[in-house]
Amino acid sequence: MTLSPAEVAERSEVFAPRLREHLPPTPFVSYGAFGEDVGAEVLVKCEHQQRTGSFKARGAMAKILTLTDAERSAGVVTASTGNHGLGVGNALATLGGHGIVYLPETASPSKVAALRRLGLELRAEGNDSGVLEPKARAYAAEHGLTYLPPYNDPDIIAGQGTVAVEIVEQLAGEPLDAVFVSVGGGGLISGVAAVLKKHLPGIRVYGAQPAVDDAMAASVRAGEIVQVDAQRTLSDGTAGSVEPGSITFDLCRELVDDWVLVEEDAIREALRLVIDTEHQLIEGSAALAFAAARERRTELAGKRVAVVSCGGNMSSSTLVAALA
């Protein structure tokens, strides 16, 4: 299946009012101290303040809104490093239904605890989305349940694109030169870039990935989806392989103007800076986007830039280790 940017933008704009009935818009505000650090005006889309603490609540809600009562009651199955599972759990708690989540054995303890509180059935197997997603998909097919991909689905991507629908509304006609988005499977950046490039065709889209786990960037460079020898990263929300045949691959190739590969120390430094100056708790995958903006500061001088702060679900133990 292929999906054009125009189709993504249209779907996102259709979903936006439906999602607003269940999920509040998030702030889009200036981070003055961070802007001074990079020499630009920096506006932050605060998805770390979204319900469930992540943008993933949007895609999950969008997809589950398309299911029938019978499909939700029978059960849905997904694979997640945590945030997508939380989004699925929140949507099911809101709309009704049962969910099973396959998650890595290294999943954040705080995310695991939150998933349990939502009443989800958890299955920890392996440490890579390239392993978890096929297992979850196979289980759903075997038992006649609905599989909810974490990113490789038109409705999921369009749900994430509502982040940008809100950004356009919140800009109220003001310009925006660039946007930085953290990338794992590519659902968020596909949705955000499609909507922003429709309304702001001159905008430059930067995709941020950890240098130690850059599956999508490596795939784009190779011209096909490839596996990488990934290492553990503070940006656990972006960790893992890209599913073979994912529709996000072509979208990323077309929509992402530049890739920024960020070292772990730089992610930690960005996390510390945001906490110290803006007093906001973000997770590693959000700090990744901030770190990418810092790395491109020479390109950003005097410009108006957005950073999508994608999540805030970090355990106290991970935070202590990151800031040590």
C-alpha positions in Angstrom: 0.0 0.0 0.0 1.2 3.5 -0.8 0.0 6.7 0.8 0.6 10.2 -0.6 1.4 13.3 1.6 -1.8 14.9 0.3 -3.9 11.9 1.5 -2.2 12.0 4.9 -2.9 15.7 5.3 -6.5 15.3 4.3 -7.0 12.4 6.7 -5.4 14.3 9.5 -7.7 17.3 9.0 -10.7 14.9 9.0 -9.6 13.3 12.3 -8.7 16.5 14.1 -12.3 17.5 15.2 -13.1 13.9 16.1 -10.0 13.6 18.3 -10.7 16.9 20.0 -13.8 15.3 21.5 -11.5 13.0 23.5 -8.0 14.5 23.6 -7.3 18.1 24.6 -5.1 20.3 22.3 -1.6 20.7 23.7 0.2 24.0 24.2 2.5 25.5 21.4 4.7 27.9 23.3 8.0 29.7 23.2 10.9 28.2 25.1 12.9 31.4 25.5 16.0 30.0 27.2 16.3 27.2 24.7 15.9 29.6 21.9 18.7 31.7 23.2 20.9 28.6 23.3 20.3 27.9 19.6 20.0 31.5 18.4 16.5 31.2 17.1 12.9 31.6 18.2 11.9 28.2 19.3 8.2 27.2 19.6 7.6 23.9 21.3 4.6 21.6 20.7 4.1 20.1 24.1 3.0 16.6 23.4 4.7 15.6 26.7 1.6 17.3 28.2 -0.8 15.2 26.2 -3.1 12.7 27.9 -0.9 9.5 28.5 2.2 11.7 28.3 2.7 11.2 24.6 1.6 12.1 21.0 0.8 8.4 20.6 -2.6 8.9 22.2 -3.6 10.6 19.0 -2.9 7.8 16.5 -4.3 5.1 18.8 -7.5 7.1 19.4 -7.9 7.8 15.6 -7.5 4.1 14.8 -9.8 2.8 17.5 -12.5 5.3 16.5 -12.7 3.5 13.2 -13.4 0.1 14.9 -16.9 -1.2 15.6 -18.1 -2.0 19.2 -17.8 -5.7 18.4 -14.2 -5.3 17.2 -13.2 -3.4 20.3 -15.0 -5.9 22.6 -13.3 -8.9 21.0 -10.0 -7.3 21.6 -7.1 -5.5 19.9 -3.5 -6.4 19.8 -0.5 -4.1 19.4 3.3 -3.9 19.9 4.9 -1.0 21.7 7.9 0.3 23.6 5.3 1.8 25.9 3.8 5.1 24.6 1.7 3.5 21.8 0.4 1.0 24.3 -0.6 3.7 26.6 -2.4 5.4 23.8 -4.3 2.2 23.0 -5.1 1.7 26.7 -6.4 5.2 27.0 -8.6 4.9 23.9 -10.0 1.6 25.0 -10.7 3.0 28.5 -12.6 5.9 26.8 -14.4 4.0 24.1 -14.6 0.5 25.6 -12.7 -2.7 24.7 -9.9 -5.0 25.6 -6.2 -4.8 24.6 -3.1 -7.0 24.5 0.3 -5.3 24.3 3.6 -6.9 23.2 6.4 -4.9 24.6 10.2 -5.2 25.0 11.7 -6.7 28.1 13.6 -3.5 28.5 10.5 -1.3 28.5 10.6 1.7 30.9 9.3 0.5 34.3 7.1 3.6 34.6 5.5 2.9 31.3 4.9 -0.8 32.2 3.2 0.3 35.5 1.0 2.8 33.6 0.0 0.1 31.1 -1.0 -2.2 33.9 -3.1 0.5 35.5 -5.1 0.8 32.3 -6.0 -2.9 32.5 -4.0 -4.0 29.5 -2.7 -7.6 29.1 1.1 -7.4 28.7 3.4 -9.8 27.0 7.1 -9.0 27.2 9.1 -10.7 24.5 12.4 -9.7 23.0 13.9 -6.2 22.8 13.3 -5.1 19.2 10.1 -3.9 17.4 11.3 -6.0 14.4 10.6 -9.1 16.6 7.6 -7.8 18.6 5.5 -6.5 15.7 5.4 -9.8 13.7 4.5 -11.7 16.9 1.7 -9.4 17.8 0.4 -9.4 14.2 0.5 -13.2 14.1 -1.3 -13.6 17.4 -4.1 -11.2 16.3 -4.5 -13.1 13.0 -4.6 -16.5 14.8 -7.3 -15.4 17.2 -9.4 -13.2 14.9 -8.5 -10.0 16.7 -7.7 -6.5 15.3 -4.0 -5.6 15.1 -3.1 -2.0 15.7 0.3 -1.1 14.2 2.3 1.4 16.2 3.0 3.5 13.1 2.5 1.5 9.8 -1.2 2.4 9.2 -2.9 5.3 7.4 -5.2 6.1 10.3 -2.4 6.0 12.9 -0.3 8.3 10.8 -3.2 10.7 10.2 -3.9 10.7 13.9 -0.3 11.8 14.6 -0.8 14.4 11.9 -3.3 16.2 14.1 -0.3 17.5 16.0 0.5 19.6 12.9 -3.2 20.5 12.4 -3.1 22.1 15.8 0.3 23.8 15.1 -1.1 25.4 12.0 -4.1 26.7 13.9 -1.9 27.9 16.8 0.4 29.8 14.4 -2.6 31.8 13.3 -1.0 32.8 10.1 2.5 33.5 11.4 5.5 31.9 9.6 7.5 28.9 10.6 10.9 28.1 9.0 11.7 24.6 10.3 10.4 21.8 12.5 12.4 19.1 14.4 10.7 15.7 15.0 12.1 12.6 16.6 11.8 9.5 14.4 11.3 5.8 15.2 9.0 4.1 12.8 8.2 7.4 11.1 4.5 7.8 11.9 4.8 11.1 13.7 7.1 12.8 11.2 5.0 11.5 8.3 1.9 13.0 9.7 3.4 16.2 10.9 5.4 16.9 7.7 2.5 16.1 5.4 0.2 18.7 7.1 2.9 21.3 7.6 4.1 21.1 4.0 0.6 21.5 2.7 0.1 24.8 4.6 3.7 26.0 4.8 5.3 24.7 1.6 8.7 26.4 2.4 9.2 24.7 5.8 12.3 22.5 6.3 11.6 19.2 8.1 14.4 17.7 10.2 14.2 14.1 11.3 16.1 13.3 14.5 17.4 9.8 15.3 19.9 8.5 17.9 23.3 7.8 16.3 23.2 4.3 17.9 19.8 3.4 16.5 19.1 5.1 13.2 17.0 2.5 11.3 14.8 5.0 9.3 17.7 7.3 8.4 19.8 4.4 7.3 17.0 3.0 5.2 16.4 6.3 3.5 20.2 6.5 2.7 20.1 2.9 1.4 17.0 3.5 -0.7 15.3 0.5 0.9 14.4 -0.6 4.4 17.4 -2.1 6.1 18.3 -3.4 9.6 20.9 -1.7 11.7 23.1 -3.0 14.5 21.2 -0.9 17.1 22.4 -0.2 20.6 20.4 0.8 23.7 19.5 4.5 23.7 18.1 7.0 26.1 15.5 7.7 23.4 13.7 4.4 24.0 10.5 5.7 22.4 12.2 5.7 19.0 14.1 2.4 19.4 13.7 -0.5 17.1 13.6 -1.6 13.4 11.3 -0.3 10.7 8.8 -2.9 9.6 9.4 -4.3 6.1 7.0 -2.7 3.6 6.1 0.2 6.0 4.2 3.0 4.3 6.1 5.5 6.4 9.4 4.7 4.5 8.3 6.4 1.2 6.7 9.2 3.2 9.9 9.9 5.0 11.9 9.7 1.8 9.6 12.4 0.3 8.9 14.6 3.2 12.0 14.7 5.4 14.5 17.3 4.2 17.4 16.4 6.5 18.4 13.8 9.0 20.2 14.6 12.3 21.9 11.7 14.1 22.4 12.5 17.7 24.9 11.1 20.2 23.7 9.9 23.6 25.7 12.6 25.5 23.9 15.3 23.4 20.5 13.8 24.2 21.4 13.9 27.9 22.6 17.5 27.6 19.4 18.6 25.9 17.3 16.8 28.5 19.2 18.6 31.3 18.8 22.0 29.5 15.1 21.7 29.1 14.6 20.6 32.8 16.9 23.3 34.1 15.6 26.2 32.0 11.9 25.4 31.2 11.2 23.1 34.3 9.5 20.6 32.0 10.0 16.8 32.4 10.4 15.3 29.0 11.6 11.8 28.0 14.6 10.8 26.0 12.8 10.7 22.7 11.6 14.3 23.2 15.1 15.4 24.3 16.3 13.9 21.0 14.5 16.5 18.9 15.8 19.3 21.2 19.3 17.9 20.8 18.9 17.8 17.0 18.0 21.5 17.0 21.1 22.3 19.1 23.3 20.4 16.6 21.9 22.5 13.7 22.1 25.9 15.5 24.3 27.5 12.8 21.5 26.8 10.2 18.8 28.2 12.5 20.2 31.6 13.4 17.5 34.2 13.4 14.8 31.7 12.2 11.5 30.6 13.7 11.6 27.0 14.6 9.3 24.4 16.0 10.3 21.4 18.1 7.8 18.6 18.7 8.3 17.5 22.3 6.8 14.1 21.7 6.6 12.6 25.2 7.2 12.9 28.9 7.1 9.3 30.2 10.4 8.8 32.0 10.9 6.9 35.2 12.7 8.4 38.1 15.4 5.8 37.9 16.1 6.5 34.2 16.0 10.2 34.9 18.6 9.9 37.7 20.9 7.8 35.5 20.5 10.2 32.6 21.4 13.2 34.7 24.2 11.6 36.7 
